Amino acid sequence: MRYSKSDLAINGGPKAKTTKNIPMYPGGLEIGEEEKKEVMEVLESKYLFRYYGPAEMPSKVKKLEEEYAEYLQVKHALAVNSCTSALITGLIAVGVEPGDEVIVPAYTFFASIAAVVAAKAVPVIAEVDKSLTIDPDDIERKITDRTKALMPVHMRGMPAKMDRIMGIAGRHNLKVVEDAAQANGGSFKGKKLGSFGDIGAFSLQYHKIITSGEGGIIATNNDLYYTRAQAYHDVAACWRKDRFAPPEYPGEIFFGVNFRMSELTGAVALAQFRKLESILKRMRENKRRIKDAVSDIKGIEFRETNDAEGDTAVALIFYLPELNTVETFINALIAEGIEADGIYNRGVPDWHVYHHWVILHNKMMPAKKGCPFNCPLTEPRPEYDPNACPATKDLLGRSVHIDIPPQLTPEDCDQIAEGIRKAASILL
Ligand SMILES: Cc1ncc(COP(=O)(O)O)c(C=O)c1O
């Protein structure tokens, strides 16, 4: 079909998408009887705390960990209260120390950076490539003799290039803490995300693929890291199997914090976890249907796919050739009834983009003294130039982002595709 200018909804034409918009709460919108049943079991037994209660109850949190570990094919999973907590705990578990450097991508939620700073380490920012995940070439350029760990982020559900990243880590003897907050259930070359690195960290926050409102999971194959993570997340592992026994490994027991998951959260997370595969299947089908319908359009370049099978398919992202057409293109899609957005700059600074991380640029800490920014271990002080990642800025600036909820119908998908085709045929 050929369109003319007046067909565009922004110019008064009919909307391509007339069906109701569905918000991006993939698991949240699926909450139903299964979650209620799990939660009611906790309430009826009054067993709200993992380690004790008035009745003998199998712990929901423990069950969640067992099912997650089995699914990821890892030795250990540890449930915590958020992915930020999982990342902090993971960094500490693998032995990141004050003043160490951790390489993180310039496109991630600010929580990844905050976790490095909470572990008193220095975030070193690397560019992302066309997959919008960390660029392995830039990792190599950013490695120094202070680098201790890499934190690849499976951003917007896309697996990072884990083969190259693990290769770099091996050659330079670096730890890997995978931020899989946005990529629950994703994989790379057949292996589950979060199971490549020394530690994998997942989020169960409300916007994520599955959710318990808040929550996180740590995954590891390493017994010592698991024990250290237990110690840190639970005030020196007060509840470990024999809390007065001497440590089994050196460096196993130390001061910690309380990042424990409650049984109510565990109950919701358990029911959600059992829906993960169904949610992924529907998002993948929807993304494929939209992408196939627009793949011949000239002038749009899809985000690079590191592994099409393993992509969780939470979003369709494509680049326009010119930065200055993005705003008009997105406004045209919105007028068509499609909830499209840019990534870099749409009025509100996006907390996922390095260039907007003023707290990092200005090293805004709660105290005047201490690592990583005000301590002798990190001399000379790290500096953060907001313009330091031009490749990331260019890609994000030219990006158009469309969420892919699992609840989309084939009709929704076809209408989204038609809206993209309409806008592209007139505006590009
Ligand atoms: C990439 C990334 N890392 C970490 C986090 C932090 O997760 P949480 O909110 O569970 O602490 C998020 C959450 O938005 C995220 O998107």
The ligand as an ORCA input file, in Angstrom:
! r2SCAN-3c Opt
* xyz 0 1
  C      19.928     -3.093     34.057
  C      19.421     -2.989     35.463
  N      20.248     -3.255     36.483
  C      19.836     -3.208     37.759
  C      18.549     -2.852     38.073
  C      18.139     -2.764     39.505
  O      17.105     -3.652     39.803
  P      16.249     -3.498     41.136
  O      15.241     -2.424     40.895
  O      15.627     -4.843     41.324
  O      17.188     -3.152     42.225
  C      17.638     -2.572     37.060
  C      16.247     -2.214     37.378
  O      15.595     -1.407     36.787
  C      18.084     -2.624     35.710
  O      17.269     -2.351     34.700
*
